[in-house]
Amino acid sequence: MKVGAHYLNDARCQFTVWAPLREKVAVKIWSPNEQVLPMQPLEYGYWQVVAEGVTPGTRYVYQLDGESDRPDPASHFQPEGVHGPSAVVDQSGFDWTDGAWTDIAQEDLIIYELHIGSFTPEGTFKAAIASLPRLKELGITAIEIMPVAQFPGERNWGYDGVYPYAVQNSYGGPEGFKRLVDACHQAGLAVILDVVYNHVGPEGNYLGDFGPYFTKKYGGDWGEALNFDGAYSDGVTDYFLDNALYWLETFHIDGLRLDAVQGIFDLGAKHFLDELSDRVEVLSQQQGRNLFLIAESDLNDVRTIRPKSQGGYAIDAQWCDDFHHSLHTLLTGEQQHYYQDFGQCQDLEKSLREGFVYSGQYAPHRKRRHGNSSAAEPAEKFIVYIQSHDQVGNRILAERLPKLTSFEGLKLAAGTILLSPYLPMLFMGEEYGEEAPFFYFISHSDPELIEMVQRSKEEEFEKVGMTGDPYDPQSPEPFQKSKLNWEQQYGGKHQVLWEFHQHLITLRRSHPALKQLDKHCLEVSSRETDKLILMRRYAERSQVFYVINFGDRATTFEADPHSQNWQKILDSSEPKWLGSSSTLPEKLAAHESAEIPAKTFALYEASV
């Protein structure tokens, strides 16, 4: 049953809502003429009515048992915010121009994560369109947009969304979002949307008034868990499954990033993720294009990404946190919190070879064994990164990587990610070394909720021994400070770093040994005492050999023995990349020794 207000043309609209425990439900039209239309009960707790004289833009709410008025749980637009009435949207009225768009192969994904509100000074879908040519020039093939479902106020990461079907009004609403997606496809960019199916935000959350959307059976990290396996869970499950298809069909989205799937609690015979991947696969076949599902998971469990034939959920890919943690600790030396489980070159070596570092062994931070082996999983199943909204914004001072490592370290990070055998992801501004923080910010209207968030920040500061006043997430200042400084990328070290990223992406996309994502066609080793990683990747009649020195001093290495003619094609220590000087030879023979400077990334290819 498709819930929500579906405009039927000719001033007719079909309203459908799920409210299984209510005795009476009516649609209350607010404008242009106020009227109350009783809805007819259907099977399984659904109610429906077709209204006459209703045009796009009409404001409405649902009246429950003749008492409380509530916005539509499946509202397509909340023009007056989370507490205001819902608005009817004619979803067929947009003139799409992306008819020639097909899709992008999964192995060709180079992802760019962005937050609409802080991506541009205006913070709108419309403003973001102007930046697409620059991302295309960089070599990006897909943008990943943090959640756009309606949240309270105008400033939020998006994970406090309370209307999963409604596009944030302050960003530009549903039409603005469609224009951005259409422009992306015209530019040759895929669009991945971050969606949240593990919780719903606190302010403006009226789902519980309509039905048993939540359960106390599980202790969720973000309040009560969603009811995916208890009584009446069919209505909840269908609500979120249909939401996924809604974004893919109605907004031409190419893929969904599923937030924190470990928080989707479902002990039913068929897990929510299992059903979701089935439905998306059917839609993908119907539309004749690749539709991606990407999971964020804290479980290190290959069942998330394994095919159904192997007992998995067949999610197309997942974020690889272990890769981030391994690389971050080598670059920064940090060992607090979960970073205590990492810090050795052998960690990054294993992640480059397999994906997960923790594959069943004891994890000190977790104080238990963690994960299972991902050695057999295809490389394109893993998305790797050194910065993301979480890894920046959840830091106490929200520092980006340029505040934590040197310029040479930034180049090491870029080389390791972009020339890895996995799918790379950049966080907005990373390509030019953006130094602005990315704070956690909100603009709630509930005083108690605001005070709770502010108090949690104060406790966080005290816990880590920070002095001074913590920042106030409710203030507009953290949000303004989090906006990108786009002009930086056109000059000085920022332009050099942008060009370095562009060059790495070009190599990745053009060199056969780098383009082929195959864990069987790579060899990697490490030398802990020197903080050195050595790696060879190969394809038919093509091979590369690269050396990454994370250490603070120069060290020697032996050239890979699989070729007598290695030709240098990239050296991060060269002056053109603002390195101090290049001491690496242009050519190397098998087993020949050479010295690589501190904090240097070098790439050689086998010449015939």
N, C-alpha and C positions, 0 to 999 in steps of 0.2 A: 504494500500500500504506500503510494507516494504522498508523504505528508507535506503540509505547507499550502500556500495560496498559489494556485496554478491558473494563470490568465488564459481564457479560452477564446479571446477575441470577441468582437461585437458587444463589449461592455458586460461580459459574463466572466465569472471567476469561480473556480471550484476550490473550496476550503476543506482540508482534511487534517484532522488532529488525532493523536493517540492519547486517550484519557480513560484508562480501563476501570478506574475506581469511582468515577464521577457518575451521578445520576442524570444530570442535565448539562449540556454544553451548547452554547450559542455563539455565533459570530456577532460582535458588536461593531458596526461600521461607524467610524468617527467622522469621516468626511467623504464626499461633500455634504451628504445628508445623513444625519444620525439615524440608525435603525438597528434593531436586534433581530437576528435570524436564527431560530432554533435549528440545531443540527440533528441529523438522523443517525441513530446508533447502527453500526455495522458489526461484523464479526471481530472478535479478538480485541475489543476495546477501542476501535476506531469510530470516529464521528465525521460526518460529511454533509455538506450542503453546497448547492450551486446557486450563486447570488447573481441577480440581474442588476444592471445599472452601476456596475463596479468597473472602474477604469484604472489603468496603471497610475500609481501614486496614491491611490486610496488608502487612508489610514484605518487600521482595524486592530481589535484585540479579541481574545476569547473570554467569554463570560462563563465561569465555572459554578454550577449549581445555583445560578441566579445571584451569586454573591460577589466573589472576587473577579476582577478584570485583569487579565495577564496577556502580555505580548505572545506572539506565536513562537513556540519552541523551534519551529523550522522556518522562522522568518527569513526571507531573502534580503531584507534591508531594514535597518533600524535608523531612519534619518534623524531621530531625536535622541539617540543613544540607547543604552541598555534598559532604561526604565520607561521609555516612551512607547508609543504604539508602533506596530509593524506596518510596512507599506507593501502594497501589491506591486510586483515587478513583471513586466512583459519580457520574459527571457528570450523570446523569439524576435524581439525588435532590433537587436544589434546587427549591423551589417558587417559580417566577418569578411576579411580579405585574405585569409590564410589558406585558401583552397588548395594551393600548390604545396603546402607544407606536408611532409610525410612524417619523419621522425629522425632521431639520431640513434645509431647503434649504441648499445650499452657500453661497449669497450671504448667508444670514442668520447665518453662523457668527461668533460673537464668542468667542474662545478664551481660556481661562485655564489656563496651564501650572502644574502643581504637582508637588511631590515628596512622596510619602506620608509618608516618615519625618520630615520637618521641617515639614510642613503643620500639624500639631497637636502638643501636648505629648506625647500618647501615641504618635504616629507609626504609626497603624494605619488600615486601611480603615474599621473601625467608627467610630473617632473622627472621620474626615473627613465622615461623613454629617451630623453636626450642623451643619456649615458650609455645606451646600448651599443652605438658604433664603437666606442672606446673599448668596451669589453670584447666585442667581436675582433677588433684589431689586436687585442692582447692574445687571443686564441681561445677564449672561453667558448664552450659549446652549450652550456646550460646554466641558468640562474636558479638558485634555490631561495625561495622567499619565505621568511619567517611568518608565522601564522597571521592571517588577515581576518579571521572570524571576529565579529564584533566584540570588543572589550570595553570596559568602563572608561570614559573620558577620551583623551586624545593622545596619551603617552603610555605605551605599554609594550613589552616584548611580544605580546600576543598570546602567551600561555595562560592568561586570565580570561580568555574568550568564553562567552556564555551563550552565544548564538552560532553554532557550528555552520549554519547555512548562510548567514548574513555577512556581507563584505563590509569591513570597517568604514563607517561613514566619513571619518576625518581623512581617510586615504583617498577617497573618491568614489566609494560605493561600487556596486556591481558593474556599472557601465565603465567606470574608470579602470577597473581591473581587467575587463575584457579588452579594452584598448591597449593596455600594457602587454597582455598575452599576444594579441594580434600583432603588435609591433615587434615583439620578440621573434615570432615565427617569420615575419617578413625579413628580419635580420639574420635568420638562420640559427636562432637560439631556442633551445628547449626550455620549458618552464617546469620546475619542481616546486610543489607547494607543501609547506610544513603543516601538518594537521595533528590535532591532539585528541586521542581516543582513550586516554587513561584517566582523565579528570575533566571537570568543568570549573571555571573560575568562581570565586565567591560572590562578588557583587553583581546583581542583576540576574542571578541564577534562579529561575522560577521553574525549572524542570520538575522538581519534587511536587509542585502543586498539581501537575498533570498526571503523574503516575510514579511508580516505583523505579525511577531511573537509577537509584543508588542503593548500595547495600552496606550494612555494617559488618558483614562477614569477614572482610579483609581490612587490614590497617594500611590504607594508602598513605603515601608521602604528601599528598596534596588534598587532604580531606577524605570524605567518604569515596570509596571506589564505585565505579559504574557497575551496574547490575547486568553482567553478561551471562550469568549461569543460574540465577535463582528464579523464583516465581515471577512470571510476567517478563522474563528477560528477552523473549522473542521480540517484543516491541522495541526494547532498548537496542538490541543487536541490529534489527532492521533499520532503525533510525540512523545509526552510525555507518552501516554498510552502504545505505543509500546516499549518505553524505559523501562518501568517497567517490561513488559513481557520479554524483552531482557535479563535483569539481572537474572530473575528467571529461564528462559529456558537455555540460552547460558552459564551462569556461575554457574548454579545449586544453586543459592542463595535461602535461605529458607524464608526470609522475608525482607521487606523494611520498613525503618523508614522514614516517610515523614516529611521533615523539615517544620516547621512553616506553617501549613495548613491555618491559618488565613490570610496568604498572597496569597492564591490561590483564586482570584476573579472570580466568575462565577455566573452570574444571569440567565443563561439559564435554560430551563425546567428540564434538568438533569445535576446536578453538576458534575464537573470533578471527585470528590471523589466517587460519586455514581457510575459512569461508571467504574472507576478504580476497585472498589471492585467487581463489576460484572465480569469483565474480569479476575481478579485474581482468583475468585471462579471457573470459568470455567476451567482455567488452572490447578487449584488444583485438580479438579475432573478428568481431563484428565491424570494427572501425578500420581494420587493416593497418594498424600502426602499433609500435611498441609503447606500452604503458608501464612505467616503472613503479615498483614499490620498494622503498628504502627504509630500513628500520634503524632506529637508535636503540641499542640494547646494552644493558649493563651485565648481561649474563654470560658472555663468552660461550654461547651455546649454538653450535652449528645447526641445530634443528630449525632455527629461524630461517636460514638460507638454503637448507638442503631441499631437493625436490621431493614431491609427494611420494615417489617410489621408494625413497629412503627414509620415510617417516618424518619428513620436514614440512615446513609451512610454505615453502617455495617463494619466500620473499626474495626479490631480485638481488639486493645488496644490503649491507649494513655498515654503519660507521665503525671504524676500528679504533677504539679508544686506546688499546695497548700500543698501537703505533705512535699515537700522539704522546702518550706518557713516556715512552722510551726515548723519543726524539727530544721532547721538552727537557727531560732531566739531563741529557747530555749537553744541551745548549745552555742551560741555566744553572745547573748544579742543585736545583731545588729538591728537597727531600721531605717536605711536609705532607701531611694527609696521605692520599693514595700514591703520591710520588715516591714514598718510601719503599714501595714494591718494585721500583725500577732504578735505573741509574748506571747500569753496566752496558758496555758495547754489545755484549752477548744478547741483551734484551732486544736491541734494535736489529741485530743480526737475525734472531729468530723471527721477529715480526716481518722483516723483509723476505724471509724464506717461506713463512707459513701464514702469517696474519696475526693470530692470537699469540701472545707471549705466555699467558697463563692458560694452560691446557690440562689442568687437573692437579697441579702442584700447590703447595701451601702458599698463601698470600699473606704476608705479615700484617698489612693494614686491615684486611678483612678478618684475620685470625681464623682462617679456614681454608680448605682447598677450594680452588676456583677454576671453572671453565672446563672445556674439553678441546680436543685437538682439531685445528682447522687446516692441517697440513694437506688434506686431500681436496679442499675446497678451491674452486677456480679463482684466479686472481681478481677477475672483474666483479667478484662478490663483495669486495672490500673497498670502502671509501676511506682515504687517509688524509690527514690534515695536521697542521701545527697550530692553527687558530680556529676558533668557532665562537658563536655567541656565548656558549657555556664556558669554554675554557678562558675567555677573556672576561666576560661579564660577571662570572661567579667568583672572581678574585676580589679580595677585600677592597682594593683600590682600582680594580677594573683596568689594569695595565695591559697594553698590547705588547707583543714580543719585542719591538724596538726598545722598550724600556727595560727589558730583561736580559738582552744579549747585545753583542756588538753588530756592526754592519756586516762583518765577515760571518757572524753567526746567522744573520738573516739569509745570506746567500747559501750557506750550508743547508738551512731549512728548505729553501726553495728547490735546491738540487735534489735533496733526498726525497721530497714529496713528488715533484713533477717527473723525475726519472725513475720512480719506483714502478714495480709491476702492477700497481693497483690504480684505482680511479682516484685522481687527486681533487681536493676541494680547497679553495681559497676563501677566506673571510674578507668581506668588503674592506678595501683599502690596504690589504696585506701586500698587494702587488707592488705598491710604491712605498711601503714602510710607513703607513699612517700611524701617527703617534698619539692621536686623541684617544682617550679611554672609551670603553663601551660599558657604561654603567647599567645597573638594573634601575629601571624607572617606572613609575606608575602615575596615574592621575585619577585615583578613586574619589568618590564623593561620600563614602561611609566613614565618619570620624573614627569609629572603633576599629575598623579595618586598617585605616591609615596609621593609627597609633600602634597597632600590632606589628605592621611592617616596619615602622620606624624603630620600635623597640627591638625587633629581631636584628636590625642593622647595628644597633648599639651593643647588643650582646655579642654579635659577631666581632666587632672591634675589640671588645674587652677580652674575648676568648683568645685572640692572637696577640694581645698585649699592645695594641695600637694606642698611641696617645693622640690627644686632640679630639675634636668633634667628628663623628661619622657623618657622611653625606646623607642628605634627606632624599630618599627616592621619590617622595611626593613633590618636591620642589621642581620647577621647570629647569633649573640650572644643570643638573646631571644630564638631562635629556639634550639640552643645547650643547653641552660639552662633548656629547657622544656623536655629534654630526661629523661627517667626513669633511676633510679639507681638500677638496678635489684639485685645487690649483697647485698643490705640492708636487703632483706627479709630472709636472712639465718643467722641472728644473732641478739642478743639483743632484745630490745623492739619490733623491727620490726618483728622478727620471732614469738614472742609471739602474736602480733596482727594478723599475718597471721594465726596462729593456732587457734586463737579465731574465726576468720571468718570461717575457715574450720569447726570448731566444730558447729557453728551456722547453717551452711548449712547442715551438717549431721543431726542435730536435725530436721531441716525443712523438709528434705526429708524422714526421717525415722519415725517421730512421727505422728500418724494418725491425731491428733488434729491440728497439725501445717501444715501437708501436704494438708489437705482439705481446699481449698480456698472458704469459704462460709461466707458471711457477716451475714447470719441469725444465724450462730453458733458462735457468739461472743458477749461479753458484755464488755463495756469499760466505765470507769469513770475517773474523774480527781479531784484533790484538788489543787486549784490555790495557796493558801497561802504557800503550801509546795512544789510546782512544782512537783507533784506526779501524775503518770498515773498508773491505775490498769486495768488489762485486763484478761478476761477468754475466752479461745477458746475451743471448744469441737467438738467431732465427736462420732460416735457410740462406746461405751465402752472406751472412751479416752477423757481426758480433761487436760488442763494446765491452770495455773494461773501465771501471771507475773506482777512484780512491777518495775516501772522505776522511779527513783528519780533523777530529773534534778536539784534539789536544791543544795545549797552550805552547807547544814547542814543535819545531820541525822534526820529522822522523823519516827514516828510510823504509822503502818497500821494494818488493820484487815484482816485476811485470808479469802478468798472467802468462802461463806457458803455452796457451793455445794458439798463439800467433807469433811469428818472427818479425812482424811489421805492424807495430802499434803506432798510430798517428794521433797526436793530440788534437782534439776539436773543441775543448772547453777547459778553461783554467780560471777559477774564480779569483786567483791572486794577481791576475794581469792588471796593468794600469787602466785598461779600458773599462774594467769593472771596479775601479777605484781600489784595487789591491795594491799592496806595497811594492811588490815586484815579483816577477815570475822566475822561478829557479828550475821548474820542471822542464825536461827536454822535450823537443817537438816530436821526437821519435823514440820508441823503445823496442827492444827485442825481447824475446821470451827470456824470463829469469833475470833480465838486466835490472840492476839496482838503481834507484833514483831517490832523491830527497823531496818530500812534499812539505811546504811551509805549514806553520800552524794555522788552524781554522781555514782550511782550503779544500775545495772540491775540484777534482780534475776528471775529465772524461776522455778516453782514447777509443778509437775505432780501429778495427783490423783492416789494413790496406792490402790489396792484392799485389 
